[in-house]
Amino acid sequence: MTHRSILLAAAAILCLPSSALAWGQLGHRTIGELADERISGKTRAEIELILGEEDLAEASTWADEQRSNPDAFWQKEAGPYHYVTVPESKTYGEVGAPAEGDALSALARFAATVRDRNASREEKALALRFIIHIVGDVHQPLHAGNGTDRGGNDVKVRWFGQETNLHSVWDSQMIEGQGLSFTEYTKWLGRQIEPAETIAWWEPNPEVWIGESTQIRDTIYPEASEGMPNLGYSYQYQHLATAELRLQQGGVRLAAYLDWLFAPNTGATQ
């Protein structure tokens, strides 16, 4: 199958909107696997005490898989925990979390649960799985939305001729069009990460990640045109490297955050 055929087939399969599913399974699992290769031995042991044999790649998609769970937590509370809203020319520190919470407030809440000696293993497992997912979420630029278009869901586009929306292009269609499994993508992206980049990216503060996402977000909207923008090879050429960079950074940051989370005497939570 040619590269173009792979892209077209993926677009046909993935053309339906995924209103708040950052990266899809491929992206989240790639971030989880990249992190799994970089966490400390102590962190790995702490995670095993909570999740058993479940690795970070497997845990990374759980929070999306629970969206159909009829429990009130999933149906009435957890939705906003997948994204933040930062209007253009603002920072997260200036706007903060809304009353219903967001990804960053949830991250702090779940970190506290993981560290709570009185929390049950079940409570810690939910919290840890959500942490793994949230770190990936906020590295997707459209999960730091501007508050005007539901993180690009309202921006209708065609991707290689198939009707979809900008959010879905970034969640899944652009990276899944490469025709790689998450283990292949992890190997491909992981070997490109230089030691100096790991050091530079080793940042457990989520406000830094969100600031990066908002800066990228404002550069990825297609130019205004009559009718629905038709995105394809040119858009991919301009932005695929950025999407892959965010996967790489997400993997490094997830490792950094988990090492921070399980470090003794860490201090104030992020």
Accessible surface in RSA format (square Angstrom, percent):
REM  Atomic radii and reference values for relative SASA: ProtOr
REM  Chains: A
REM  Algorithm: Lee & Richards
REM  Probe-radius: 1.40
REM  Slices: 20
REM RES _ NUM      All-atoms   Total-Side   Main-Chain    Non-polar    All polar
REM                ABS   REL    ABS   REL    ABS   REL    ABS   REL    ABS   REL
RES MET A   1   173.69  89.9  88.45  58.5  85.23 202.9  95.76  81.4  77.92 103.2
RES THR A   2    88.30  62.8  79.93  81.0   8.37  20.0  83.77 112.5   4.53   6.9
RES HIS A   3    91.90  50.2  82.35  57.2   9.56  24.5  62.57  64.5  29.34  34.1
RES ARG A   4   133.52  56.1 131.53  67.0   1.98   4.7  40.37  55.2  93.14  56.5
RES SER A   5    44.91  38.0  40.16  53.6   4.75  10.9  15.13  32.2  29.79  41.7
RES ILE A   6    47.24  26.9  45.84  34.2   1.40   3.4  46.49  33.5   0.75   2.0
RES LEU A   7     0.37   0.2   0.01   0.0   0.36   0.9   0.01   0.0   0.36   1.0
RES LEU A   8    57.39  32.0  53.26  38.1   4.13  10.4  53.62  37.7   3.77  10.1
RES ALA A   9    42.15  38.8  32.45  50.1   9.69  22.1  41.09  57.9   1.05   2.8
RES ALA A  10    13.60  12.5   8.76  13.5   4.84  11.0  12.95  18.2   0.65   1.7
RES ALA A  11     0.45   0.4   0.13   0.2   0.32   0.7   0.22   0.3   0.23   0.6
RES ALA A  12    53.46  49.2  38.02  58.7  15.45  35.1  38.71  54.5  14.75  39.1
RES ILE A  13   135.89  77.3 109.84  81.8  26.06  62.8 116.51  83.9  19.38  52.6
RES LEU A  14    45.52  25.4  38.38  27.5   7.15  18.0  42.97  30.2   2.56   6.9
RES CYS A  15    28.98  21.9  27.51  30.7   1.47   3.5   0.14   0.3  28.85  31.1
RES LEU A  16   140.70  78.4 132.57  94.8   8.13  20.4 132.64  93.2   8.06  21.7
RES PRO A  17    76.49  55.7  54.47  49.7  22.01  80.0  54.47  45.0  22.01 136.8
RES SER A  18    24.16  20.4  19.51  26.0   4.65  10.7  22.88  48.7   1.28   1.8
RES SER A  19    65.22  55.1  55.14  73.6  10.08  23.2  24.64  52.5  40.58  56.9
RES ALA A  20    16.98  15.6  16.51  25.5   0.48   1.1  16.51  23.2   0.48   1.3
RES LEU A  21    54.71  30.5  54.68  39.1   0.04   0.1  54.68  38.4   0.04   0.1
RES ALA A  22     0.00   0.0   0.00   0.0   0.00   0.0   0.00   0.0   0.00   0.0
RES TRP A  23     0.00   0.0   0.00   0.0   0.00   0.0   0.00   0.0   0.00   0.0
RES GLY A  24    16.56  20.4   0.00   N/A  16.56  20.4  16.56  45.5   0.00   0.0
RES GLN A  25    92.89  51.9  89.61  65.5   3.28   7.8  28.17  60.0  64.72  49.1
RES LEU A  26    17.61   9.8  12.90   9.2   4.72  11.9  16.43  11.5   1.18   3.2
RES GLY A  27     0.00   0.0   0.00   N/A   0.00   0.0   0.00   0.0   0.00   0.0
RES HIS A  28     1.54   0.8   1.25   0.9   0.29   0.7   0.38   0.4   1.16   1.4
RES ARG A  29    66.03  27.7  66.03  33.7   0.00   0.0   3.73   5.1  62.30  37.8
RES THR A  30     0.00   0.0   0.00   0.0   0.00   0.0   0.00   0.0   0.00   0.0
RES ILE A  31     1.80   1.0   1.80   1.3   0.00   0.0   1.80   1.3   0.00   0.0
RES GLY A  32     0.06   0.1   0.00   N/A   0.06   0.1   0.00   0.0   0.06   0.1
RES GLU A  33    41.90  24.1  41.90  31.7   0.00   0.0   1.85   3.6  40.05  32.7
RES LEU A  34     0.00   0.0   0.00   0.0   0.00   0.0   0.00   0.0   0.00   0.0
RES ALA A  35     0.00   0.0   0.00   0.0   0.00   0.0   0.00   0.0   0.00   0.0
RES ASP A  36    20.25  14.2  18.43  18.3   1.81   4.3   8.22  19.3  12.03  12.0
RES GLU A  37   107.32  61.6  70.25  53.1  37.07  88.3  40.33  78.0  66.99  54.7
RES ARG A  38    57.33  24.1  37.33  19.0  20.00  47.6  21.79  29.8  35.54  21.5
RES ILE A  39    15.52   8.8   1.31   1.0  14.22  34.3   1.31   0.9  14.22  38.6
RES SER A  40    48.20  40.7  37.49  50.0  10.71  24.7  43.40  92.4   4.80   6.7
RES GLY A  41    57.40  70.8   0.00   N/A  57.40  70.8  38.13 104.6  19.27  43.2
RES LYS A  42   101.72  49.6  89.05  54.6  12.67  30.2  90.09  81.1  11.62  12.4
RES THR A  43     2.74   1.9   2.74   2.8   0.00   0.0   0.00   0.0   2.74   4.1
RES ARG A  44   106.23  44.6 105.16  53.6   1.07   2.5  54.30  74.2  51.93  31.5
RES ALA A  45    54.86  50.4  49.02  75.7   5.84  13.3  53.24  75.0   1.63   4.3
RES GLU A  46    49.76  28.6  49.35  37.3   0.41   1.0   4.66   9.0  45.10  36.8
RES ILE A  47     9.31   5.3   9.31   6.9   0.00   0.0   9.31   6.7   0.00   0.0
RES GLU A  48    89.95  51.6  85.53  64.7   4.42  10.5  23.15  44.8  66.80  54.5
RES LEU A  49   129.63  72.2 116.39  83.3  13.24  33.3 120.10  84.3   9.53  25.7
RES ILE A  50    16.68   9.5  13.09   9.8   3.59   8.6  13.09   9.4   3.59   9.7
RES LEU A  51    13.01   7.2   0.00   0.0  13.01  32.7   2.35   1.6  10.66  28.7
RES GLY A  52    23.57  29.1   0.00   N/A  23.57  29.1  18.62  51.1   4.95  11.1
RES GLU A  53   160.22  92.0 131.56  99.5  28.66  68.2  71.25 137.8  88.97  72.6
RES GLU A  54    28.85  16.6  20.86  15.8   7.99  19.0   9.89  19.1  18.96  15.5
RES ASP A  55    63.98  44.8  56.71  56.4   7.26  17.2  24.48  57.6  39.50  39.4
RES LEU A  56     1.77   1.0   1.77   1.3   0.00   0.0   1.77   1.2   0.00   0.0
RES ALA A  57     2.80   2.6   2.72   4.2   0.07   0.2   2.80   3.9   0.00   0.0
RES GLU A  58   108.41  62.2  97.22  73.6  11.18  26.6  39.68  76.8  68.73  56.1
RES ALA A  59     0.00   0.0   0.00   0.0   0.00   0.0   0.00   0.0   0.00   0.0
RES SER A  60     1.18   1.0   1.18   1.6   0.00   0.0   1.18   2.5   0.00   0.0
RES THR A  61     3.87   2.7   3.87   3.9   0.00   0.0   3.16   4.2   0.70   1.1
RES TRP A  62    48.91  19.6  48.91  23.7   0.00   0.0  36.19  19.3  12.72  20.6
RES ALA A  63     0.05   0.0   0.00   0.0   0.05   0.1   0.00   0.0   0.05   0.1
RES ASP A  64    23.41  16.4  15.59  15.5   7.82  18.5  12.03  28.3  11.38  11.3
RES GLU A  65    93.78  53.8  62.99  47.7  30.80  73.3  43.02  83.2  50.76  41.4
RES GLN A  66    37.85  21.2  36.88  26.9   0.98   2.3   0.98   2.1  36.88  28.0
RES ARG A  67    75.24  31.6  62.92  32.1  12.33  29.4  39.26  53.7  35.99  21.8
RES SER A  68   103.94  87.8  78.52 104.8  25.42  58.6  45.63  97.2  58.32  81.7
RES ASN A  69    47.24  32.6  38.98  37.7   8.26  19.9  10.31  24.8  36.93  35.7
RES PRO A  70   121.01  88.2  98.45  89.7  22.56  82.0 103.06  85.1  17.95 111.6
RES ASP A  71    77.25  54.1  67.08  66.8  10.16  24.0  22.95  54.0  54.30  54.1
RES ALA A  72    60.44  55.6  52.23  80.6   8.21  18.7  54.95  77.4   5.49  14.5
RES PHE A  73    30.76  15.4  25.92  16.1   4.83  12.6  29.47  17.9   1.29   3.7
RES TRP A  74    23.88   9.6  10.77   5.2  13.11  30.8   2.17   1.2  21.71  35.2
RES GLN A  75    96.75  54.1  63.68  46.5  33.07  78.7  27.51  58.6  69.24  52.5
RES LYS A  76   179.53  87.6 140.21  86.0  39.31  93.6  92.41  83.2  87.11  92.8
RES GLU A  77    62.42  35.8  57.47  43.5   4.95  11.8  27.34  52.9  35.09  28.6
RES ALA A  78     1.96   1.8   1.96   3.0   0.00   0.0   1.96   2.8   0.00   0.0
RES GLY A  79    30.67  37.8   0.00   N/A  30.67  37.8  26.94  73.9   3.73   8.4
RES PRO A  80    26.47  19.3  26.38  24.0   0.09   0.3  26.38  21.8   0.09   0.6
RES TYR A  81    13.07   6.1  13.07   7.4   0.00   0.0   2.47   1.9  10.60  13.1
RES HIS A  82     2.15   1.2   2.15   1.5   0.00   0.0   0.00   0.0   2.15   2.5
RES TYR A  83    83.57  39.0  83.57  47.5   0.00   0.0  50.92  38.3  32.65  40.3
RES VAL A  84     0.78   0.5   0.00   0.0   0.78   1.9   0.24   0.2   0.54   1.5
RES THR A  85    56.01  39.8  49.23  49.9   6.78  16.2  30.30  40.7  25.71  38.9
RES VAL A  86     0.54   0.4   0.54   0.5   0.00   0.0   0.54   0.5   0.00   0.0
RES PRO A  87    52.31  38.1  51.93  47.3   0.38   1.4  51.99  42.9   0.32   2.0
RES GLU A  88   117.06  67.2 102.06  77.2  15.00  35.7  23.93  46.3  93.13  76.0
RES SER A  89   113.16  95.6  65.26  87.1  47.90 110.3  52.61 112.0  60.55  84.8
RES LYS A  90   107.20  52.3  95.59  58.6  11.62  27.7  41.15  37.0  66.05  70.4
RES THR A  91    80.41  57.2  76.10  77.1   4.31  10.3  74.21  99.7   6.20   9.4
RES TYR A  92    21.46  10.0  16.54   9.4   4.92  12.8  13.07   9.8   8.39  10.3
RES GLY A  93    57.48  70.9   0.00   N/A  57.48  70.9  26.61  73.0  30.87  69.1
RES GLU A  94   117.09  67.2  78.02  59.0  39.07  93.0  38.25  74.0  78.84  64.4
RES VAL A  95    57.82  38.0  25.35  22.9  32.47  78.2  30.94  26.9  26.87  72.9
RES GLY A  96    28.40  35.0   0.00   N/A  28.40  35.0  22.29  61.2   6.11  13.7
RES ALA A  97    45.84  42.1  15.42  23.8  30.42  69.2  15.69  22.1  30.15  79.9
RES PRO A  98    62.49  45.5  43.67  39.8  18.82  68.4  56.35  46.5   6.14  38.2
RES ALA A  99   116.40 107.0  65.81 101.6  50.59 115.1  79.09 111.4  37.31  98.8
RES GLU A 100   107.77  61.9  85.86  65.0  21.92  52.2  49.01  94.8  58.76  48.0
RES GLY A 101    11.89  14.7   0.00   N/A  11.89  14.7  11.17  30.7   0.72   1.6
RES ASP A 102     3.14   2.2   3.14   3.1   0.00   0.0   2.49   5.9   0.65   0.6
RES ALA A 103     0.00   0.0   0.00   0.0   0.00   0.0   0.00   0.0   0.00   0.0
RES LEU A 104    18.23  10.2  16.69  11.9   1.54   3.9  17.68  12.4   0.55   1.5
RES SER A 105    43.67  36.9  30.28  40.4  13.38  30.8  35.54  75.7   8.13  11.4
RES ALA A 106     1.62   1.5   0.00   0.0   1.62   3.7   1.62   2.3   0.00   0.0
RES LEU A 107     1.08   0.6   1.08   0.8   0.00   0.0   1.08   0.8   0.00   0.0
RES ALA A 108    31.56  29.0  29.00  44.7   2.56   5.8  29.31  41.3   2.25   6.0
RES ARG A 109   109.85  46.1  98.46  50.2  11.39  27.1  51.46  70.3  58.38  35.4
RES PHE A 110     5.15   2.6   5.15   3.2   0.00   0.0   5.15   3.1   0.00   0.0
RES ALA A 111     0.00   0.0   0.00   0.0   0.00   0.0   0.00   0.0   0.00   0.0
RES ALA A 112    53.22  48.9  45.78  70.6   7.44  16.9  49.03  69.1   4.19  11.1
RES THR A 113    35.32  25.1  31.56  32.0   3.76   9.0  14.87  20.0  20.45  30.9
RES VAL A 114     6.97   4.6   0.90   0.8   6.07  14.6   0.90   0.8   6.07  16.5
RES ARG A 115    74.02  31.1  48.33  24.6  25.69  61.2  46.68  63.8  27.34  16.6
RES ASP A 116    61.75  43.3  53.83  53.6   7.92  18.7  16.96  39.9  44.79  44.7
RES ARG A 117   230.31  96.7 200.11 102.0  30.20  71.9  72.93  99.7 157.38  95.4
RES ASN A 118   143.94  99.3 111.18 107.4  32.77  78.9  30.56  73.6 113.38 109.6
RES ALA A 119    16.78  15.4   3.02   4.7  13.76  31.3   6.03   8.5  10.74  28.5
RES SER A 120    53.93  45.6  42.55  56.8  11.37  26.2  49.62 105.7   4.31   6.0
RES ARG A 121   142.61  59.9 131.50  67.0  11.11  26.4  60.27  82.4  82.35  49.9
RES GLU A 122   143.67  82.5 134.44 101.7   9.23  22.0  53.48 103.4  90.19  73.6
RES GLU A 123    95.21  54.7  88.35  66.8   6.87  16.3  36.75  71.1  58.47  47.7
RES LYS A 124    41.24  20.1  41.24  25.3   0.00   0.0   6.85   6.2  34.39  36.6
RES ALA A 125     9.34   8.6   9.34  14.4   0.00   0.0   9.34  13.1   0.00   0.0
RES LEU A 126    49.20  27.4  48.97  35.0   0.23   0.6  49.03  34.4   0.17   0.5
RES ALA A 127     0.66   0.6   0.66   1.0   0.00   0.0   0.66   0.9   0.00   0.0
RES LEU A 128     0.00   0.0   0.00   0.0   0.00   0.0   0.00   0.0   0.00   0.0
RES ARG A 129    47.38  19.9  47.38  24.2   0.00   0.0   0.02   0.0  47.36  28.7
RES PHE A 130     0.00   0.0   0.00   0.0   0.00   0.0   0.00   0.0   0.00   0.0
RES ILE A 131     0.00   0.0   0.00   0.0   0.00   0.0   0.00   0.0   0.00   0.0
RES ILE A 132     1.43   0.8   0.03   0.0   1.40   3.4   0.03   0.0   1.40   3.8
RES HIS A 133     0.00   0.0   0.00   0.0   0.00   0.0   0.00   0.0   0.00   0.0
RES ILE A 134     0.65   0.4   0.65   0.5   0.00   0.0   0.65   0.5   0.00   0.0
RES VAL A 135     0.00   0.0   0.00   0.0   0.00   0.0   0.00   0.0   0.00   0.0
RES GLY A 136     0.13   0.2   0.00   N/A   0.13   0.2   0.13   0.4   0.00   0.0
RES ASP A 137     0.00   0.0   0.00   0.0   0.00   0.0   0.00   0.0   0.00   0.0
RES VAL A 138     2.70   1.8   2.70   2.4   0.00   0.0   2.70   2.3   0.00   0.0
RES HIS A 139     0.00   0.0   0.00   0.0   0.00   0.0   0.00   0.0   0.00   0.0
RES GLN A 140     0.00   0.0   0.00   0.0   0.00   0.0   0.00   0.0   0.00   0.0
RES PRO A 141     0.00   0.0   0.00   0.0   0.00   0.0   0.00   0.0   0.00   0.0
RES LEU A 142     2.24   1.2   0.00   0.0   2.24   5.6   0.00   0.0   2.24   6.0
RES HIS A 143     1.50   0.8   1.05   0.7   0.45   1.1   1.37   1.4   0.13   0.1
RES ALA A 144     0.00   0.0   0.00   0.0   0.00   0.0   0.00   0.0   0.00   0.0
RES GLY A 145     6.80   8.4   0.00   N/A   6.80   8.4   6.23  17.1   0.57   1.3
RES ASN A 146    24.61  17.0  20.27  19.6   4.34  10.5   2.56   6.2  22.05  21.3
RES GLY A 147    56.61  69.8   0.00   N/A  56.61  69.8  20.75  56.9  35.86  80.3
RES THR A 148   111.59  79.4  74.36  75.4  37.23  88.7  73.70  99.0  37.90  57.3
RES ASP A 149    15.62  10.9  15.13  15.1   0.49   1.2  10.19  24.0   5.43   5.4
RES ARG A 150   145.06  60.9 122.93  62.7  22.12  52.7  81.27 111.1  63.78  38.7
RES GLY A 151     8.54  10.5   0.00   N/A   8.54  10.5   4.86  13.3   3.68   8.2
RES GLY A 152     0.00   0.0   0.00   N/A   0.00   0.0   0.00   0.0   0.00   0.0
RES ASN A 153     4.29   3.0   4.06   3.9   0.23   0.5   0.70   1.7   3.59   3.5
RES ASP A 154    71.77  50.3  51.63  51.4  20.14  47.6  21.29  50.1  50.48  50.3
RES VAL A 155    32.91  21.7  28.89  26.2   4.02   9.7  32.91  28.6   0.00   0.0
RES LYS A 156    99.29  48.4  90.96  55.8   8.33  19.8  70.44  63.4  28.86  30.7
RES VAL A 157     0.00   0.0   0.00   0.0   0.00   0.0   0.00   0.0   0.00   0.0
RES ARG A 158    78.70  33.0  78.70  40.1   0.00   0.0  10.51  14.4  68.20  41.3
RES TRP A 159     0.75   0.3   0.75   0.4   0.00   0.0   0.00   0.0   0.75   1.2
RES PHE A 160    26.20  13.1   7.95   4.9  18.24  47.5  18.05  10.9   8.14  23.3
RES GLY A 161    43.55  53.7   0.00   N/A  43.55  53.7  23.16  63.6  20.38  45.7
RES GLN A 162    71.49  40.0  70.33  51.4   1.16   2.8   2.29   4.9  69.20  52.5
RES GLU A 163   104.71  60.1  93.01  70.4  11.70  27.8  30.59  59.2  74.12  60.5
RES THR A 164     7.37   5.2   0.00   0.0   7.37  17.6   4.26   5.7   3.11   4.7
RES ASN A 165     0.36   0.2   0.36   0.3   0.00   0.0   0.10   0.2   0.26   0.2
RES LEU A 166     0.00   0.0   0.00   0.0   0.00   0.0   0.00   0.0   0.00   0.0
RES HIS A 167     4.79   2.6   4.79   3.3   0.00   0.0   4.79   4.9   0.00   0.0
RES SER A 168     1.08   0.9   1.08   1.4   0.00   0.0   1.08   2.3   0.00   0.0
RES VAL A 169     0.00   0.0   0.00   0.0   0.00   0.0   0.00   0.0   0.00   0.0
RES TRP A 170     0.13   0.1   0.00   0.0   0.13   0.3   0.00   0.0   0.13   0.2
RES ASP A 171     0.52   0.4   0.52   0.5   0.00   0.0   0.52   1.2   0.00   0.0
RES SER A 172    11.65   9.8  11.65  15.6   0.00   0.0   5.33  11.4   6.32   8.9
RES GLN A 173     0.52   0.3   0.05   0.0   0.47   1.1   0.10   0.2   0.42   0.3
RES MET A 174     0.18   0.1   0.18   0.1   0.00   0.0   0.18   0.2   0.00   0.0
RES ILE A 175     0.20   0.1   0.20   0.2   0.00   0.0   0.20   0.1   0.00   0.0
RES GLU A 176    46.99  27.0  39.08  29.6   7.92  18.8   8.04  15.6  38.95  31.8
RES GLY A 177     0.23   0.3   0.00   N/A   0.23   0.3   0.23   0.6   0.00   0.0
RES GLN A 178    21.59  12.1   9.84   7.2  11.75  28.0   0.72   1.5  20.87  15.8
RES GLY A 179    46.30  57.1   0.00   N/A  46.30  57.1  17.21  47.2  29.09  65.1
RES LEU A 180    42.53  23.7  29.97  21.4  12.57  31.6  31.71  22.3  10.82  29.1
RES SER A 181    53.34  45.1  40.03  53.4  13.31  30.7  47.89 102.0   5.45   7.6
RES PHE A 182    55.55  27.8  53.05  32.9   2.50   6.5  53.05  32.2   2.50   7.2
RES THR A 183    73.25  52.1  66.64  67.6   6.60  15.7  50.59  67.9  22.66  34.3
RES GLU A 184    89.57  51.4  82.82  62.7   6.75  16.1  33.92  65.6  55.65  45.4
RES TYR A 185     0.00   0.0   0.00   0.0   0.00   0.0   0.00   0.0   0.00   0.0
RES THR A 186     3.01   2.1   2.49   2.5   0.52   1.2   2.49   3.3   0.52   0.8
RES LYS A 187   142.90  69.7 133.60  82.0   9.30  22.1  85.09  76.6  57.81  61.6
RES TRP A 188    94.47  37.9  93.71  45.4   0.76   1.8  79.43  42.4  15.04  24.4
RES LEU A 189     1.00   0.6   1.00   0.7   0.00   0.0   1.00   0.7   0.00   0.0
RES GLY A 190    11.01  13.6   0.00   N/A  11.01  13.6   5.52  15.1   5.49  12.3
RES ARG A 191   173.40  72.8 134.84  68.7  38.56  91.8  61.79  84.4 111.61  67.6
RES GLN A 192    86.12  48.2  69.03  50.4  17.09  40.7  35.82  76.2  50.29  38.1
RES ILE A 193    17.63  10.0   0.34   0.3  17.29  41.7   0.56   0.4  17.07  46.3
RES GLU A 194   102.17  58.7 101.65  76.9   0.52   1.2  34.94  67.6  67.23  54.9
RES PRO A 195   100.59  73.3  93.49  85.2   7.10  25.8 100.08  82.6   0.50   3.1
RES ALA A 196    71.90  66.1  62.76  96.9   9.14  20.8  65.76  92.6   6.14  16.3
RES GLU A 197    62.10  35.7  61.15  46.3   0.95   2.3  20.72  40.1  41.37  33.8
RES THR A 198    35.01  24.9  35.01  35.5   0.00   0.0  28.02  37.6   6.99  10.6
RES ILE A 199   136.21  77.5 122.62  91.3  13.59  32.8 125.40  90.3  10.82  29.4
RES ALA A 200    76.56  70.4  42.26  65.2  34.30  78.0  52.64  74.1  23.92  63.4
RES TRP A 201    27.75  11.1  27.75  13.4   0.00   0.0  12.74   6.8  15.01  24.3
RES TRP A 202    91.99  36.9  74.41  36.0  17.58  41.3  53.94  28.8  38.05  61.7
RES GLU A 203    50.98  29.3  50.96  38.6   0.02   0.0   6.42  12.4  44.56  36.4
RES PRO A 204    29.50  21.5  29.50  26.9   0.00   0.0  29.50  24.4   0.00   0.0
RES ASN A 205    50.52  34.8  50.52  48.8   0.00   0.0   4.16  10.0  46.36  44.8
RES PRO A 206     2.56   1.9   2.56   2.3   0.00   0.0   2.56   2.1   0.00   0.0
RES GLU A 207    80.24  46.1  71.95  54.4   8.29  19.7  16.84  32.6  63.40  51.8
RES VAL A 208    60.83  40.0  52.96  47.9   7.87  19.0  59.44  51.6   1.39   3.8
RES TRP A 209     0.00   0.0   0.00   0.0   0.00   0.0   0.00   0.0   0.00   0.0
RES ILE A 210     1.17   0.7   1.17   0.9   0.00   0.0   1.17   0.8   0.00   0.0
RES GLY A 211    30.70  37.9   0.00   N/A  30.70  37.9  30.19  82.9   0.51   1.1
RES GLU A 212    47.19  27.1  44.01  33.3   3.18   7.6  29.19  56.5  18.01  14.7
RES SER A 213     0.00   0.0   0.00   0.0   0.00   0.0   0.00   0.0   0.00   0.0
RES THR A 214    13.95   9.9  13.72  13.9   0.23   0.6   4.94   6.6   9.01  13.6
RES GLN A 215   134.81  75.4 123.93  90.6  10.88  25.9  41.01  87.3  93.80  71.1
RES ILE A 216    30.70  17.5  28.35  21.1   2.35   5.7  30.66  22.1   0.04   0.1
RES ARG A 217     1.36   0.6   1.36   0.7   0.00   0.0   0.00   0.0   1.36   0.8
RES ASP A 218    64.69  45.3  34.66  34.5  30.03  71.0  19.85  46.7  44.84  44.7
RES THR A 219    94.64  67.3  70.82  71.8  23.83  56.8  69.15  92.9  25.50  38.5
RES ILE A 220     0.91   0.5   0.57   0.4   0.34   0.8   0.87   0.6   0.05   0.1
RES TYR A 221    65.03  30.4  45.14  25.7  19.89  51.8  45.13  33.9  19.90  24.5
RES PRO A 222    27.73  20.2   7.43   6.8  20.30  73.8  14.02  11.6  13.72  85.2
RES GLU A 223   157.70  90.5 142.35 107.7  15.35  36.6  62.39 120.7  95.31  77.8
RES ALA A 224   109.34 100.5  70.08 108.2  39.26  89.3  79.89 112.5  29.46  78.0
RES SER A 225    72.64  61.4  39.09  52.2  33.55  77.3  47.41 101.0  25.24  35.4
RES GLU A 226   179.79 103.2 148.50 112.3  31.30  74.5  69.00 133.5 110.80  90.5
RES GLY A 227    64.54  79.6   0.00   N/A  64.54  79.6  41.92 115.0  22.62  50.7
RES MET A 228    59.63  30.9  37.36  24.7  22.27  53.0  41.52  35.3  18.11  24.0
RES PRO A 229    27.21  19.8  21.87  19.9   5.34  19.4  27.21  22.5   0.00   0.0
RES ASN A 230   106.97  73.8  74.88  72.4  32.09  77.3  22.47  54.1  84.50  81.7
RES LEU A 231    13.64   7.6  12.03   8.6   1.61   4.1  13.64   9.6   0.00   0.0
RES GLY A 232    15.29  18.9   0.00   N/A  15.29  18.9  10.93  30.0   4.36   9.8
RES TYR A 233    95.82  44.7  88.97  50.6   6.85  17.8  86.18  64.8   9.64  11.9
RES SER A 234    77.40  65.4  66.51  88.8  10.89  25.1  50.56 107.7  26.84  37.6
RES TYR A 235    13.41   6.3  11.72   6.7   1.69   4.4  12.03   9.0   1.39   1.7
RES GLN A 236    16.89   9.4  16.60  12.1   0.29   0.7   1.54   3.3  15.36  11.6
RES TYR A 237   193.15  90.2 169.00  96.2  24.15  62.8 129.17  97.1  63.98  78.9
RES GLN A 238   111.52  62.4  84.10  61.5  27.42  65.3  32.86  69.9  78.66  59.7
RES HIS A 239    21.04  11.5  21.04  14.6   0.00   0.0  11.54  11.9   9.50  11.1
RES LEU A 240    28.00  15.6  28.00  20.0   0.00   0.0  28.00  19.7   0.00   0.0
RES ALA A 241    73.17  67.3  63.43  97.9   9.74  22.2  66.01  93.0   7.16  19.0
RES THR A 242    35.91  25.5  33.87  34.3   2.04   4.9   9.23  12.4  26.68  40.3
RES ALA A 243     0.05   0.0   0.05   0.1   0.00   0.0   0.05   0.1   0.00   0.0
RES GLU A 244    27.30  15.7  27.30  20.7   0.00   0.0   3.60   7.0  23.70  19.4
RES LEU A 245    63.60  35.4  62.85  45.0   0.75   1.9  63.22  44.4   0.38   1.0
RES ARG A 246     0.97   0.4   0.97   0.5   0.00   0.0   0.00   0.0   0.97   0.6
RES LEU A 247     0.01   0.0   0.01   0.0   0.00   0.0   0.01   0.0   0.00   0.0
RES GLN A 248    16.03   9.0  16.03  11.7   0.00   0.0   0.08   0.2  15.95  12.1
RES GLN A 249    15.52   8.7  15.52  11.3   0.00   0.0   0.00   0.0  15.52  11.8
RES GLY A 250     0.00   0.0   0.00   N/A   0.00   0.0   0.00   0.0   0.00   0.0
RES GLY A 251     0.00   0.0   0.00   N/A   0.00   0.0   0.00   0.0   0.00   0.0
RES VAL A 252     0.00   0.0   0.00   0.0   0.00   0.0   0.00   0.0   0.00   0.0
RES ARG A 253     5.18   2.2   5.18   2.6   0.00   0.0   0.00   0.0   5.18   3.1
RES LEU A 254     0.28   0.2   0.28   0.2   0.00   0.0   0.28   0.2   0.00   0.0
RES ALA A 255     0.00   0.0   0.00   0.0   0.00   0.0   0.00   0.0   0.00   0.0
RES ALA A 256     1.57   1.4   0.00   0.0   1.57   3.6   0.00   0.0   1.57   4.2
RES TYR A 257     0.00   0.0   0.00   0.0   0.00   0.0   0.00   0.0   0.00   0.0
RES LEU A 258     0.00   0.0   0.00   0.0   0.00   0.0   0.00   0.0   0.00   0.0
RES ASP A 259    31.90  22.3  26.49  26.4   5.41  12.8  15.88  37.4  16.02  16.0
RES TRP A 260    32.94  13.2  26.35  12.8   6.58  15.5  25.98  13.9   6.96  11.3
RES LEU A 261     2.78   1.5   0.00   0.0   2.78   7.0   0.00   0.0   2.78   7.5
RES PHE A 262    21.14  10.6  11.74   7.3   9.41  24.5  17.01  10.3   4.14  11.8
RES ALA A 263    41.75  38.4  30.23  46.6  11.53  26.2  33.37  47.0   8.39  22.2
RES PRO A 264    97.40  71.0  75.69  69.0  21.71  78.9  86.41  71.3  10.99  68.3
RES ASN A 265   155.84 107.5 111.65 107.9  44.19 106.4  39.18  94.3 116.66 112.8
RES THR A 266    41.02  29.2   6.26   6.4  34.75  82.8  12.71  17.1  28.30  42.8
RES GLY A 267    54.70  67.5   0.00   N/A  54.70  67.5  38.81 106.5  15.89  35.6
RES ALA A 268    96.62  88.8  64.30  99.2  32.32  73.5  76.27 107.4  20.35  53.9
RES THR A 269    63.55  45.2  41.88  42.5  21.67  51.6  18.10  24.3  45.45  68.7
RES GLN A 270    60.90  34.1  35.97  26.3  24.93  59.3  24.26  51.6  36.64  27.8
END  Absolute sums over single chains surface
CHAIN  1 A    12355.6       9682.9       2672.7       6787.0       5568.5
END  Absolute sums over all chains
TOTAL         12355.6       9682.9       2672.7       6787.0       5568.5
